[in-house]
Amino acid sequence: MHIIEKVLVGSREDESMVSKKTVAVIFGGQSSEHEVSRTSAVMMLQALDKEKFNLQPVFITYFGRKI
């Protein structure tokens, strides 16, 4: 499973602004491990702190289509 993180930068004028990281959890795909990837993604999404991160799940079907 691949995880992509992007840091969101707040306004420099307001240093008190707290920025969250966006975490994209990419899972599924054209692999024999498709179901394992889905299970792992669910566990990751449940474990990540939603107060600290914006979560962006990206599901790839067996046919390679992103949902």
C-alpha positions as CSV (number, residue, x, y, z in Angstrom):
1,M,0.0,0.0,0.0
2,H,1.3,3.5,-0.8
3,I,0.8,6.5,1.3
4,I,1.2,10.0,-0.1
5,E,1.5,12.9,2.3
6,K,1.1,16.6,1.3
7,V,1.8,19.4,3.8
8,L,-0.8,22.1,3.6
9,V,0.8,25.5,4.3
10,G,-1.2,28.0,6.3
11,S,-1.2,31.7,5.7
12,R,2.2,33.3,6.7
13,E,0.3,36.3,7.9
14,D,-1.5,34.2,10.6
15,E,1.2,32.1,12.2
16,S,-1.4,30.8,14.8
17,M,-3.1,28.9,11.9
18,V,-2.5,25.2,12.4
19,S,-2.2,23.3,9.1
20,K,-3.2,19.6,8.7
21,K,-1.3,17.1,6.6
22,T,-3.4,15.4,3.9
23,V,-2.8,11.7,3.8
24,A,-3.9,9.8,0.7
25,V,-4.3,6.1,1.4
26,I,-4.2,4.3,-2.0
27,F,-5.4,0.7,-2.0
28,G,-6.9,-2.1,-4.1
29,G,-5.5,-2.5,-7.5
30,Q,-4.8,-5.3,-10.0
31,S,-3.0,-7.6,-7.6
32,S,-3.6,-10.9,-5.9
33,E,-3.3,-8.9,-2.7
34,H,-6.3,-6.7,-3.5
35,E,-8.4,-7.8,-0.5
36,V,-5.4,-7.6,1.9
37,S,-4.8,-4.0,0.6
38,R,-8.5,-3.1,1.3
39,T,-8.3,-4.5,4.8
40,S,-5.1,-2.7,5.5
41,A,-6.5,0.6,4.2
42,V,-9.5,0.4,6.5
43,M,-7.2,-0.3,9.5
44,M,-5.0,2.7,8.5
45,L,-7.9,5.1,8.1
46,Q,-9.4,4.1,11.4
47,A,-6.0,4.4,13.2
48,L,-5.0,7.9,11.8
49,D,-5.9,10.9,14.0
50,K,-8.6,12.8,12.2
51,E,-7.8,15.9,14.3
52,K,-4.2,16.0,12.8
53,F,-4.8,14.7,9.3
54,N,-7.2,15.2,6.3
55,L,-7.8,11.7,5.1
56,Q,-8.2,11.0,1.4
57,P,-8.9,7.3,0.5
58,V,-8.2,6.3,-3.1
59,F,-9.6,3.0,-4.2
60,I,-8.3,1.2,-7.3
61,T,-10.6,-1.4,-8.7
62,Y,-9.5,-4.8,-10.1
63,F,-9.7,-3.2,-13.5
64,G,-7.4,-0.3,-12.6
65,R,-10.1,2.4,-12.3
66,K,-9.7,5.0,-9.5
67,I,-12.7,5.6,-7.3
